[in-house]
Amino acid sequence: MADAAPDAPYDLLSADYDLPAGRGPVRRSYLICSTPRSGSTLLAEAMHRTARLGIPAEYLEVQAAMPYLYRRWGCSGFEDYVGRLHQHRSGDGGVFGVKAHWHQVIEFSNLSQGAEPLADVDFRVIAGVLGRVVPNPVFLYVTRRDKARQAVSHWLADKTRRWIDLGSKPVTEVPPYDAGEIARFAEGIDASEAAWDRFFDLARVEPLRVVYEDFVAAYDDTVRRAAAHGVETDALPVPPPRMRRQSNEASKAYAERFRAEWAG
């Protein structure tokens, strides 16, 4: 954990957002299950902005988020890290949330067992680790209907290193179209969704399914529906999102081109 970044990789991970310890144990938890560029960050931010549902973020991400928090909090081990998450990231009433992509679940589970990040890991180990981090969770499964747009968005974010737009100057230059690279990201999205589906089958749970296109069309209703799915709230406030859409005419054209080629 010595290679932690000096600055927060995402502003919600900074000390400014730590909540006071001593707020009691986690009483309700939820896991936002996602694939990259599916709208999961938009949902996580919306849950946080209600001011009642904790601060769901990618706490299982072992390359930047976890090392940063581990070092900032001076954690002594896995259990200490989880305990501090519960202390400083749970909202009123002990509501705690996490957002995770499938590969982050695998890497975090392996790290907690002292194994290599990409080693094969048994379902029972994954279930045990998740049960420790998010006890008896509600599962919110975020997907995107337009896989071409999702794959292009993931490819562009990876190329430009712009994963979120909070109002800064938008990216105007895009890399040259690369069907092979976009296809690689599309295949990764498909594989991640298949892994989540298998996890739900093995765990015998039915998640609340949130589809990005429906979410943005009914933002407030979707947030309240997600919050009410096992997390009791009354008259939940839903402030507008602070994130801006990153799509532009170039990304839309790339998606249409890739869709046509992919279908062919």
C-alpha positions in Angstrom: 0.0 0.0 0.0 3.0 2.3 -0.1 2.3 3.5 -3.6 -0.8 5.5 -2.7 -1.5 8.6 -4.7 -0.9 11.9 -2.8 -4.2 13.3 -3.9 -7.7 11.8 -3.9 -8.3 10.0 -7.2 -12.0 11.1 -6.9 -13.1 14.0 -4.8 -15.6 12.1 -2.8 -12.8 10.0 -1.4 -11.1 13.0 0.2 -11.1 13.8 3.9 -13.6 16.6 3.2 -16.3 13.9 2.8 -15.4 11.7 5.8 -18.3 11.4 8.2 -17.7 11.5 12.0 -17.0 8.1 13.6 -19.2 6.8 16.3 -22.4 6.9 14.3 -23.2 3.3 15.2 -22.9 0.0 13.2 -24.0 -0.5 9.6 -27.7 -1.3 9.7 -28.5 -1.3 6.0 -26.1 -1.6 3.1 -26.3 -1.7 -0.7 -24.0 -2.7 -3.5 -24.2 -0.9 -6.9 -23.1 -3.7 -9.3 -21.9 -2.2 -12.5 -19.8 -2.3 -15.7 -17.8 0.7 -16.8 -19.7 3.6 -18.4 -23.1 2.1 -17.5 -24.3 5.1 -15.5 -23.3 3.6 -12.1 -21.3 6.7 -11.0 -24.4 8.8 -11.8 -26.5 6.6 -9.6 -23.9 6.5 -6.8 -23.5 10.3 -6.8 -27.3 10.6 -6.8 -27.5 8.3 -3.7 -24.9 10.4 -2.0 -26.5 13.7 -2.8 -29.7 12.7 -1.0 -27.5 13.1 2.2 -29.1 10.0 3.7 -27.6 7.1 2.0 -23.9 7.3 2.8 -21.1 7.9 0.2 -21.1 5.0 -2.2 -17.8 4.9 -4.1 -15.4 2.3 -5.6 -13.9 1.3 -2.3 -12.9 -2.1 -3.7 -10.7 -0.6 -6.4 -7.2 -1.7 -5.6 -5.1 0.5 -7.9 -6.0 4.0 -6.6 -9.0 4.3 -4.4 -8.2 1.6 -1.8 -4.4 2.6 -1.5 -5.3 6.2 -1.1 -7.8 5.6 1.7 -5.6 2.9 3.3 -2.7 5.4 3.5 -4.8 8.4 4.5 -6.5 6.5 7.3 -3.3 4.6 8.4 -5.1 1.3 8.1 -3.3 -1.7 9.7 -5.0 -4.4 7.6 -8.1 -5.6 5.7 -10.4 -5.6 8.7 -9.2 -2.2 9.8 -9.9 -0.8 6.3 -13.4 -2.2 6.3 -14.1 -0.9 9.7 -13.0 2.6 8.8 -15.2 2.5 5.7 -18.1 1.7 7.9 -17.2 4.4 10.4 -16.5 7.2 8.0 -18.7 6.5 5.0 -22.0 5.4 6.5 -24.9 7.8 6.4 -27.7 8.5 8.9 -29.2 5.4 10.4 -26.1 3.3 9.5 -26.8 3.2 5.7 -23.6 2.2 3.8 -23.1 1.8 0.1 -20.4 0.6 -2.3 -20.1 0.8 -6.1 -18.1 -2.0 -7.8 -17.3 -3.3 -11.2 -16.9 -7.1 -11.4 -13.1 -7.0 -11.9 -12.8 -4.9 -8.8 -14.7 -7.5 -6.8 -12.3 -10.2 -8.0 -9.1 -8.1 -7.4 -10.3 -7.0 -3.9 -11.3 -10.5 -2.9 -7.9 -11.9 -3.9 -6.1 -9.0 -2.2 -8.0 -9.7 1.1 -6.8 -13.3 0.9 -3.2 -12.4 0.1 -3.5 -13.8 -3.4 -2.5 -12.2 -6.8 -5.2 -9.8 -8.0 -6.2 -11.7 -11.1 -6.0 -15.2 -9.6 -9.0 -17.5 -9.8 -11.3 -17.0 -6.8 -14.0 -19.2 -5.5 -17.6 -17.9 -5.3 -17.7 -18.6 -1.6 -14.6 -16.4 -1.0 -16.2 -13.6 -3.0 -19.5 -14.0 -1.1 -17.6 -14.0 2.2 -15.6 -10.9 1.4 -18.6 -9.0 0.1 -20.6 -10.0 3.2 -18.0 -8.5 5.4 -17.8 -5.2 3.5 -21.5 -4.8 2.7 -23.4 -7.0 5.2 -26.8 -8.3 4.0 -26.7 -5.9 1.0 -29.4 -4.8 -1.4 -28.1 -5.3 -4.9 -28.6 -2.5 -7.5 -27.5 -3.7 -10.9 -26.8 -1.0 -13.4 -26.6 -1.8 -17.1 -26.8 0.1 -20.4 -29.0 -0.9 -23.3 -26.9 0.7 -26.0 -23.7 -1.4 -25.8 -22.1 0.4 -28.8 -22.3 3.8 -27.0 -21.1 2.2 -23.8 -18.1 0.5 -25.5 -17.1 3.7 -27.2 -17.5 5.7 -24.0 -15.3 3.3 -22.1 -12.6 3.3 -24.9 -12.6 7.1 -25.0 -12.4 7.5 -21.2 -9.5 5.1 -21.2 -7.7 7.0 -23.9 -8.3 10.5 -22.6 -8.2 9.5 -18.9 -11.4 11.6 -18.4 -13.7 9.4 -16.4 -16.1 12.1 -15.1 -17.0 15.6 -16.0 -17.8 17.9 -13.1 -17.9 21.1 -15.1 -14.3 21.4 -16.2 -13.3 22.1 -19.8 -14.7 19.4 -22.0 -12.5 17.2 -24.1 -12.7 18.4 -27.7 -10.1 16.2 -29.3 -10.8 12.5 -29.7 -8.4 9.8 -30.8 -8.7 8.2 -34.3 -11.5 5.6 -34.6 -10.2 2.1 -33.7 -12.7 -0.7 -34.2 -10.5 -3.4 -32.7 -9.9 -1.5 -29.5 -13.6 -0.6 -29.2 -14.5 -4.2 -29.7 -12.1 -5.2 -26.9 -14.0 -3.0 -24.5 -17.3 -4.2 -25.8 -16.2 -7.8 -25.1 -15.1 -6.8 -21.6 -18.5 -5.3 -20.9 -20.3 -8.5 -22.1 -18.0 -10.7 -20.0 -18.6 -8.5 -16.9 -22.3 -8.6 -17.3 -22.2 -12.4 -17.7 -20.1 -12.7 -14.5 -22.6 -10.5 -12.5 -25.5 -12.6 -13.8 -23.7 -15.8 -12.7 -23.0 -14.3 -9.3 -26.7 -13.4 -8.8 -27.7 -16.9 -9.8 -25.2 -18.5 -7.4 -26.2 -16.1 -4.6 -29.9 -16.7 -5.4 -30.7 -13.0 -5.4 -32.7 -10.8 -7.7 -31.2 -7.4 -7.9 -33.0 -4.2 -8.6 -32.2 -3.6 -12.2 -31.5 0.0 -13.4 -31.1 0.6 -17.1 -29.1 3.7 -17.9 -31.4 5.0 -20.7 -34.4 4.7 -18.5 -32.6 6.2 -15.5 -31.7 9.4 -17.3 -35.2 9.7 -18.6 -36.7 9.4 -15.1 -33.9 10.5 -12.8 -35.7 11.4 -9.6 -38.0 8.4 -9.8 -35.2 6.0 -10.4 -33.1 7.3 -7.4 -36.1 7.0 -5.1 -36.9 3.5 -6.4 -33.3 2.5 -5.8 -33.2 4.0 -2.4 -36.5 2.4 -1.4 -35.3 -1.1 -2.4 -34.4 -2.2 1.1 -33.3 1.2 2.4 -36.3 2.9 4.0 -36.6 6.6 3.3 -39.4 9.2 3.7 -39.8 12.1 1.2 -36.3 11.5 0.0 -34.7 14.7 -1.5 -33.1 14.2 -4.9 -30.9 17.2 -5.9 -29.9 17.5 -9.5 -26.8 15.7 -10.7 -23.5 17.6 -10.6 -22.1 15.5 -13.4 -22.3 16.5 -17.1 -22.7 14.1 -20.0 -19.4 13.5 -21.8 -20.8 12.3 -25.1 -20.4 14.6 -28.2 -21.0 14.4 -31.9 -17.7 12.5 -32.5 -18.5 9.8 -29.9 -22.0 9.4 -31.3 -20.6 9.0 -34.8 -18.1 6.5 -33.6 -20.8 4.5 -31.9 -23.0 4.5 -35.0 -20.0 3.3 -37.1 -19.1 0.6 -34.6 -22.7 -0.5 -34.3 -23.0 -1.0 -38.1 -19.7 -2.9 -38.2 -20.4 -4.9 -35.1 -23.8 -6.0 -36.4 -22.1 -7.0 -39.7 
